[in-house]
């Protein structure tokens, strides 16, 4: 998702009026002298590593380093700082804002996906995962090495780095919490190229910060996760809700607010589904879902029992799980997000009114995904809201607003369509009572809005932690991207 680090030069030879691209040869010479592998511009590897997941925000790096060791990463950071080029890490490259490529032209991209080893210690249940691993690869390896897992999202190509470092909500989170909640410790390369380890007992402030806002604090080279033994049987399901009127949708959503499961409401222009994961068999699922189906007039159209990897494959939309390098998957879209408490009648009316009055006239391939994120029985809410930098544990719902097209050029009117969908709800809610998910970044936001919406009251503590790991630099967040500036 977001880049793991974004650096402005600390000292060195930089001149503000020199384009980063004029330094390309000097930078690659430095990488070569330091034995850091890098992609030749125009090569097949360059084309793969420079291609964003979201084709709408497309940025061009100055150079792409492809490290295979921690020393390679350290040397790449040193070269970027010395030459005066901003650097950022890229893991899965699935950032909705293309922040893995820097979020703007002219960065050194440190492509991590050649570093994807996963090793499980079955005696203690700790998985050691290199920083360039993708989630499908991690799930496959943990299962094959002992039928273990930790809670995370199921898109196979998403990088473990950006996902975990900004919370890591997934389809199993109601039962097992966020991916970051399973993080036992991590090893990072900092802005000064030093290597540090953080955990609850070692550099605890840094450990607090990387679990929710890790994208600006260092390049994580290795994660160590606690794991759980996967259940023998789960049931994944789809129920269709035939809501043809605004009133039906409003009443159905009100009923949806009262049921807590690993579940989401998936709304498109053509259909509305309840989708989710049940820990048990079909008969148990039918008993739990029955009251909701009755009151919403929904029909269970798919309930499939299977093992742990069966549900991972299902929610991965049929994509091969074990993703690594090379990887090529792309869409053109604009998205935004929202956290809310249970919606009041007036807030429900605002949402369904926009849905039926305006969104239905949008003939593009849009959807709104509403996950049951928190609530009294959710594992997400068990840790204290201030126990990690993830600032939004107490919200019931997590919304993803997503609008995509089949061509490369995204239409200008699409931005307002999504922004107004979100704004129609937030206009009815005090600003301190909603937030946004940094793993669904909206690059159209201004800096102050991004600061407030992604990190809320945790922002000031994050600035302090940043100053401690990178003295003399203050944290400024612009469009969801953390940058380093000289100053206080």
C-alpha positions as CSV (number, residue, x, y, z in Angstrom):
1,X,0.0,0.0,0.0
2,X,1.8,3.2,1.1
3,X,5.5,3.3,0.7
4,X,7.4,2.1,3.7
5,X,9.6,5.2,3.7
6,X,9.9,8.4,1.9
7,X,13.2,10.3,2.4
8,X,14.3,13.8,1.6
9,X,18.1,14.1,1.5
10,X,19.8,14.5,4.8
11,X,22.9,16.6,3.9
12,X,24.9,15.4,0.9
13,X,25.2,17.0,-2.6
14,X,21.6,17.9,-3.3
15,X,20.7,21.1,-4.9
16,X,17.0,22.1,-4.8
17,X,16.9,23.4,-8.4
18,X,18.4,20.2,-10.0
19,X,15.9,17.7,-11.3
20,X,16.2,14.2,-9.7
21,X,16.3,12.8,-13.2
22,X,19.5,14.7,-13.9
23,X,21.1,12.7,-11.1
24,X,20.1,9.3,-12.5
25,X,23.6,8.3,-13.7
26,X,25.3,9.4,-10.5
27,X,22.7,7.5,-8.5
28,X,23.1,4.3,-10.5
29,X,26.9,4.6,-10.4
30,X,26.6,4.8,-6.6
31,X,24.3,1.7,-6.5
32,X,26.8,-0.1,-8.7
33,X,29.8,0.8,-6.6
34,X,27.9,-0.4,-3.5
35,X,26.9,-3.7,-5.3
36,X,23.2,-2.9,-5.1
37,X,21.3,-4.6,-7.9
38,X,19.2,-2.2,-10.0
39,X,17.0,-2.4,-13.1
40,X,18.2,-1.1,-16.4
41,X,15.7,1.5,-17.7
42,X,13.5,0.0,-20.3
43,X,14.3,-3.6,-19.4
44,X,11.5,-6.1,-18.8
45,X,12.2,-6.0,-15.1
46,X,12.0,-2.2,-15.2
47,X,8.7,-2.3,-17.0
48,X,7.3,-4.8,-14.4
49,X,8.6,-3.0,-11.3
50,X,7.6,0.5,-12.6
51,X,4.1,-0.4,-13.6
52,X,1.6,0.7,-10.9
53,X,-1.3,-1.4,-9.7
54,X,-3.6,1.6,-10.2
55,X,-2.9,3.0,-13.6
56,X,-4.5,6.3,-12.8
57,X,-1.7,7.7,-10.7
58,X,1.4,6.7,-12.8
59,X,4.8,7.9,-11.6
60,X,8.3,7.5,-13.0
61,X,11.2,6.6,-10.7
62,X,14.7,7.9,-11.2
63,X,16.0,4.4,-10.6
64,X,14.8,1.1,-9.2
65,X,17.0,-0.8,-6.8
66,X,16.2,-4.5,-6.4
67,X,17.9,-5.6,-3.2
68,X,18.3,-9.2,-2.1
69,X,20.0,-8.5,1.3
70,X,19.6,-6.1,4.1
71,X,23.0,-4.6,3.3
72,X,21.7,-3.8,-0.2
73,X,18.8,-1.8,1.3
74,X,21.2,0.1,3.6
75,X,23.4,1.0,0.8
76,X,20.5,2.1,-1.4
77,X,19.3,4.5,1.3
78,X,22.9,5.8,1.7
79,X,23.1,6.5,-2.0
80,X,19.8,8.2,-2.2
81,X,20.7,10.5,0.7
82,X,24.2,11.3,-0.6
83,X,23.0,12.0,-4.1
84,X,19.9,14.0,-2.9
85,X,17.1,11.8,-4.3
86,X,14.1,10.8,-2.3
87,X,13.8,7.1,-1.7
88,X,10.8,4.9,-0.9
89,X,10.3,1.2,-0.5
90,X,7.9,-0.9,-2.6
91,X,6.6,-4.2,-1.5
92,X,3.5,-5.5,-3.3
93,X,3.0,-2.3,-5.3
94,X,-0.8,-2.4,-4.6
95,X,-0.9,1.2,-3.2
96,X,-4.1,2.8,-4.5
97,X,-2.2,6.1,-4.8
98,X,1.0,4.5,-6.3
99,X,3.0,5.4,-3.2
100,X,5.2,2.4,-3.8
101,X,6.6,4.5,-6.7
102,X,6.9,7.6,-4.5
103,X,3.5,9.2,-5.0
104,X,5.3,11.6,-7.4
105,X,7.9,11.4,-10.2
106,X,11.6,11.3,-9.4
107,X,12.2,8.9,-6.5
108,X,14.6,6.0,-6.0
109,X,12.2,3.0,-5.7
110,X,13.6,0.2,-3.5
111,X,11.7,-2.8,-4.9
112,X,11.6,-5.5,-2.1
113,X,9.7,-8.3,-3.8
114,X,12.9,-10.4,-4.4
115,X,13.1,-10.7,-0.6
116,X,10.2,-13.0,0.2
117,X,11.4,-15.9,2.4
118,X,8.8,-17.2,4.9
119,X,10.0,-19.5,7.7
120,X,7.8,-20.9,10.5
121,X,9.1,-22.1,13.8
122,X,6.5,-24.7,14.7
123,X,7.8,-25.0,18.3
124,X,6.8,-21.5,19.2
125,X,4.4,-20.6,16.4
126,X,6.5,-17.6,15.2
127,X,6.7,-16.9,11.5
128,X,9.6,-14.9,10.1
129,X,8.6,-13.1,6.9
130,X,10.9,-11.1,4.7
131,X,9.7,-7.6,3.9
132,X,9.0,-8.2,0.2
133,X,6.6,-11.0,0.7
134,X,3.0,-11.0,-0.7
135,X,0.1,-12.1,1.3
136,X,-0.9,-15.1,-0.9
137,X,2.7,-16.4,-0.7
138,X,2.7,-15.9,3.1
139,X,-0.6,-17.7,3.5
140,X,0.5,-20.6,1.3
141,X,3.8,-21.0,3.1
142,X,2.4,-20.9,6.7
143,X,-0.2,-23.5,5.7
144,X,2.3,-25.8,4.1
145,X,4.8,-25.5,6.9
146,X,2.3,-26.4,9.7
147,X,-1.3,-25.2,9.0
148,X,-0.8,-21.9,10.8
149,X,-1.9,-18.4,9.9
150,X,-2.3,-14.8,11.1
151,X,-5.1,-12.5,10.3
152,X,-4.7,-10.5,7.1
153,X,-6.5,-9.5,3.9
154,X,-6.7,-12.1,1.1
155,X,-5.8,-10.4,-2.1
156,X,-2.7,-12.6,-3.0
157,X,-0.6,-9.8,-4.6
158,X,-0.8,-7.3,-1.8
159,X,2.5,-6.8,0.0
160,X,2.8,-7.8,3.6
161,X,4.7,-4.5,4.3
162,X,2.2,-1.8,3.5
163,X,-0.7,-4.0,4.6
164,X,0.6,-4.7,8.1
165,X,2.2,-1.4,8.8
166,X,-1.1,0.5,8.4
167,X,-3.3,-1.9,10.4
168,X,-4.1,-4.8,8.1
169,X,-7.8,-5.4,8.2
170,X,-9.1,-8.6,6.6
171,X,-12.0,-11.0,6.2
172,X,-11.0,-12.9,9.4
173,X,-10.4,-9.7,11.5
174,X,-13.7,-9.9,13.5
175,X,-12.5,-13.2,15.0
176,X,-8.7,-12.7,14.9
177,X,-8.1,-8.9,14.8
178,X,-5.7,-6.9,12.6
179,X,-2.6,-8.2,10.9
180,X,-0.6,-5.7,13.0
181,X,-2.0,-7.2,16.2
182,X,-0.1,-10.4,15.3
183,X,3.2,-8.7,14.9
184,X,5.7,-9.8,17.5
185,X,8.7,-7.8,16.3
186,X,10.2,-6.3,13.2
187,X,13.6,-5.3,11.9
188,X,14.0,-2.0,10.0
189,X,16.5,0.1,8.1
190,X,16.2,3.7,9.3
191,X,16.8,6.9,7.4
192,X,20.4,7.0,8.5
193,X,20.8,3.4,7.1
194,X,21.2,1.8,10.6
195,X,19.4,-1.4,11.3
196,X,17.2,-1.7,14.4
197,X,14.8,-4.2,15.9
198,X,11.6,-3.2,17.7
199,X,9.1,-5.1,19.8
200,X,7.1,-4.6,23.0
201,X,10.3,-4.6,25.0
202,X,12.9,-3.3,22.4
203,X,12.4,0.2,21.0
204,X,8.7,0.0,22.2
205,X,7.8,3.5,20.9
206,X,8.9,2.6,17.4
207,X,7.0,-0.7,17.7
208,X,3.9,1.3,18.7
209,X,4.3,3.5,15.7
210,X,4.9,0.9,13.0
211,X,1.6,-0.8,13.9
212,X,-0.6,1.6,12.1
213,X,1.7,4.3,10.7
214,X,4.9,2.4,9.7
215,X,5.1,3.8,6.2
216,X,7.4,6.8,7.1
217,X,9.5,5.2,9.9
218,X,11.8,2.8,8.1
219,X,12.1,0.0,5.6
220,X,11.0,-3.2,7.3
221,X,13.3,-6.0,6.2
222,X,11.8,-8.7,8.3
223,X,8.5,-9.3,10.2
224,X,8.1,-11.8,13.0
225,X,4.4,-12.8,13.5
226,X,2.6,-14.8,16.1
227,X,0.3,-17.3,14.5
228,X,-2.8,-19.4,15.2
229,X,-3.6,-22.9,14.2
230,X,-6.1,-22.7,11.3
231,X,-9.6,-24.3,11.8
232,X,-10.3,-27.6,10.0
233,X,-13.5,-26.3,8.6
234,X,-14.9,-22.9,7.6
235,X,-17.8,-21.8,5.5
236,X,-17.7,-18.9,3.2
237,X,-20.9,-17.5,1.9
238,X,-22.8,-15.0,-0.3
239,X,-26.4,-13.9,0.2
240,X,-28.2,-11.7,-2.3
241,X,-30.4,-8.8,-1.1
242,X,-33.0,-7.8,-3.6
243,X,-33.3,-4.2,-2.6
244,X,-35.1,-2.3,-5.4
245,X,-36.0,0.8,-3.4
246,X,-34.3,3.3,-1.1
247,X,-36.6,2.3,1.8
248,X,-35.7,-1.4,1.4
249,X,-32.0,-0.5,1.4
250,X,-32.3,1.7,4.4
251,X,-34.2,-0.9,6.4
252,X,-31.8,-3.6,5.3
253,X,-28.8,-1.7,6.3
254,X,-30.3,-0.9,9.7
255,X,-30.7,-4.7,10.3
256,X,-27.2,-5.3,9.0
257,X,-25.8,-3.1,11.8
258,X,-27.1,-5.5,14.5
259,X,-25.2,-8.7,13.3
260,X,-21.5,-9.1,14.1
261,X,-19.7,-11.6,12.0
262,X,-16.7,-11.8,9.7
263,X,-19.0,-10.2,7.1
264,X,-19.4,-7.3,4.7
265,X,-22.1,-5.6,2.7
266,X,-21.1,-5.4,-0.9
267,X,-23.1,-2.8,-3.0
268,X,-22.8,-2.3,-6.7
269,X,-25.1,-0.8,-9.4
270,X,-26.3,-4.2,-10.3
271,X,-26.6,-6.2,-7.1
272,X,-26.2,-6.1,-3.3
273,X,-24.6,-9.0,-1.4
274,X,-23.9,-10.0,2.1
275,X,-20.5,-11.8,2.0
276,X,-18.4,-13.4,4.7
277,X,-16.6,-16.1,6.5
278,X,-18.1,-18.3,9.2
279,X,-16.1,-20.5,11.6
280,X,-18.2,-23.6,11.4
281,X,-20.4,-25.7,9.0
282,X,-23.3,-24.7,6.8
283,X,-26.0,-25.6,9.3
284,X,-24.3,-23.4,11.9
285,X,-24.1,-20.5,9.4
286,X,-27.8,-20.8,8.5
287,X,-28.7,-20.6,12.1
288,X,-26.7,-17.4,12.7
289,X,-27.7,-15.8,9.4
290,X,-31.3,-16.8,9.4
291,X,-32.7,-13.8,11.2
292,X,-30.8,-11.3,9.0
293,X,-31.9,-13.1,5.8
294,X,-35.6,-13.0,7.0
295,X,-35.7,-9.4,7.9
296,X,-33.8,-8.2,4.7
297,X,-35.5,-10.6,2.3
298,X,-32.0,-11.9,1.3
299,X,-31.4,-15.3,-0.1
300,X,-28.3,-17.5,0.6
301,X,-27.0,-18.3,-2.9
302,X,-23.7,-19.7,-1.9
303,X,-22.4,-21.4,1.3
304,X,-19.4,-23.6,0.8
305,X,-17.6,-25.5,3.4
306,X,-13.8,-25.9,3.0
307,X,-10.4,-25.7,4.6
308,X,-8.5,-22.5,5.4
309,X,-6.8,-22.1,2.0
310,X,-10.2,-22.7,0.3
311,X,-11.5,-19.5,1.8
312,X,-8.3,-17.6,1.1
313,X,-8.6,-18.6,-2.6
314,X,-12.3,-17.7,-2.7
315,X,-11.7,-14.2,-1.3
316,X,-8.7,-13.8,-3.6
317,X,-11.1,-14.0,-6.6
318,X,-9.5,-17.1,-8.0
319,X,-6.0,-15.5,-8.5
320,X,-3.2,-18.0,-7.9
321,X,-2.1,-17.7,-4.2
322,X,1.6,-18.0,-4.3
323,X,2.5,-14.7,-5.9
324,X,6.0,-13.3,-6.1
325,X,8.2,-11.9,-8.8
326,X,7.3,-11.3,-11.6
327,X,3.8,-9.9,-10.8
328,X,1.5,-8.0,-13.1
329,X,-2.0,-6.9,-12.2
330,X,-3.5,-3.5,-12.9
331,X,-6.7,-1.6,-12.8
332,X,-7.7,2.1,-13.4
333,X,-9.7,3.5,-10.5
334,X,-10.3,6.1,-7.8
335,X,-11.2,5.2,-4.3
336,X,-11.8,6.6,-0.8
337,X,-12.7,5.2,2.6
338,X,-14.6,5.9,5.8
339,X,-14.9,4.6,9.3
340,X,-18.2,5.2,11.2
341,X,-20.0,4.2,14.3
342,X,-23.5,2.6,13.7
343,X,-25.3,5.0,11.4
344,X,-28.2,6.9,12.8
345,X,-31.5,7.0,10.8
346,X,-30.5,10.4,9.3
347,X,-27.1,9.1,8.3
348,X,-28.6,5.9,6.8
349,X,-31.0,8.1,4.8
350,X,-28.1,10.3,3.6
351,X,-26.2,7.2,2.4
352,X,-29.1,5.5,0.7
353,X,-30.4,8.7,-0.8
354,X,-27.1,9.4,-2.6
355,X,-26.9,5.7,-3.6
356,X,-30.3,5.6,-5.3
357,X,-30.4,9.3,-6.5
358,X,-26.9,9.8,-7.8
359,X,-24.7,6.6,-7.6
360,X,-27.1,4.6,-9.7
361,X,-26.7,7.0,-12.6
362,X,-22.9,6.2,-12.6
363,X,-22.6,3.4,-15.2
364,X,-18.9,2.7,-14.4
365,X,-17.9,-0.4,-12.5
366,X,-18.2,1.0,-9.0
367,X,-18.9,-0.6,-5.6
368,X,-19.1,0.2,-1.9
369,X,-17.8,-2.4,0.5
370,X,-18.9,-2.0,4.1
371,X,-17.0,-4.3,6.5
372,X,-18.1,-5.1,10.0
373,X,-14.9,-3.8,11.5
374,X,-15.5,-3.3,15.2
375,X,-18.3,-3.8,17.7
376,X,-18.6,-5.4,21.1
377,X,-17.6,-8.9,19.9
378,X,-14.9,-7.9,17.4
379,X,-11.3,-8.8,18.1
380,X,-10.3,-5.5,16.6
381,X,-11.7,-3.7,19.6
382,X,-10.0,-5.8,22.2
383,X,-6.7,-3.9,22.4
384,X,-7.0,-0.3,23.7
385,X,-7.4,2.2,20.9
386,X,-4.1,3.9,22.0
387,X,-2.1,0.6,22.2
388,X,-0.9,1.0,18.6
389,X,-0.8,3.8,16.1
390,X,-3.9,2.4,14.4
391,X,-6.3,5.0,15.4
392,X,-9.7,3.6,14.5
393,X,-10.4,0.4,16.5
394,X,-13.6,1.7,18.0
395,X,-15.5,2.1,14.8
396,X,-18.1,-0.4,13.8
397,X,-17.9,0.0,10.0
398,X,-15.1,0.3,7.5
399,X,-16.2,1.6,4.1
400,X,-14.3,1.3,0.8
401,X,-15.7,3.4,-2.1
402,X,-14.2,2.2,-5.4
403,X,-14.9,3.4,-8.9
404,X,-13.0,1.8,-11.8
405,X,-13.0,1.9,-15.6
406,X,-11.8,-0.5,-18.3
407,X,-9.5,2.0,-20.0
408,X,-6.4,3.8,-18.8
409,X,-7.8,7.3,-18.6
410,X,-10.1,7.9,-15.6
411,X,-12.8,10.4,-16.2
412,X,-12.6,13.7,-14.3
413,X,-16.2,13.5,-13.1
414,X,-15.4,10.3,-11.2
415,X,-13.6,12.2,-8.4
416,X,-16.6,14.2,-7.4
417,X,-18.9,11.1,-7.7
418,X,-16.8,9.3,-5.0
419,X,-16.1,12.4,-2.9
420,X,-19.8,13.3,-2.8
421,X,-20.8,9.8,-1.8
422,X,-18.4,10.0,1.2
423,X,-19.3,13.6,2.0
424,X,-23.0,13.0,1.9
425,X,-22.5,10.8,5.0
426,X,-19.7,12.7,6.8
427,X,-21.7,15.9,6.5
428,X,-24.1,14.4,9.0
429,X,-21.3,13.3,11.5
430,X,-19.1,15.5,13.7
431,X,-15.5,15.5,12.3
432,X,-14.1,13.8,15.5
433,X,-16.5,10.9,15.1
434,X,-15.3,9.4,11.7
435,X,-12.0,8.5,10.1
436,X,-10.4,7.0,7.0
437,X,-8.2,3.9,6.4
438,X,-4.7,4.7,5.2
439,X,-4.5,1.4,3.3
440,X,-7.4,2.8,1.1
441,X,-5.7,6.1,0.6
442,X,-7.3,9.0,-1.2
443,X,-4.5,11.0,-2.8
444,X,-6.9,13.9,-3.6
445,X,-7.1,14.9,0.0
446,X,-5.2,17.9,1.3
447,X,-2.4,17.4,3.9
448,X,-4.4,18.5,7.0
449,X,-7.4,16.3,6.1
450,X,-5.1,13.3,5.6
451,X,-3.5,13.9,9.0
452,X,-6.8,14.1,10.8
453,X,-8.5,11.3,8.9
454,X,-5.8,8.7,9.0
455,X,-4.2,9.1,12.4
456,X,-6.4,11.4,14.4
457,X,-5.1,12.1,18.0
458,X,-2.1,9.8,17.4
459,X,-0.4,12.3,15.0
460,X,1.5,14.2,17.7
461,X,3.0,11.1,19.3
462,X,4.0,9.9,15.8
463,X,5.9,13.2,15.2
464,X,7.8,12.5,18.5
465,X,8.7,9.0,17.5
466,X,9.8,10.2,14.0
467,X,12.0,12.7,15.6
468,X,13.6,10.1,17.8
469,X,14.4,7.7,15.0
470,X,15.5,10.5,12.6
471,X,16.7,13.4,14.7
472,X,16.4,16.9,13.3
473,X,13.6,16.0,10.9
474,X,9.9,16.7,11.5
475,X,7.0,14.7,10.2
476,X,4.7,16.3,7.7
477,X,1.9,14.3,6.1
478,X,0.8,15.3,2.6
479,X,-1.9,13.4,0.7
480,X,-1.3,10.5,3.0
481,X,2.4,10.3,2.2
482,X,4.8,10.9,5.1
483,X,7.8,13.0,4.1
484,X,10.8,14.3,6.0
485,X,11.6,18.0,6.2
486,X,14.5,19.8,7.9
487,X,13.3,21.9,10.8
488,X,11.9,21.6,14.2
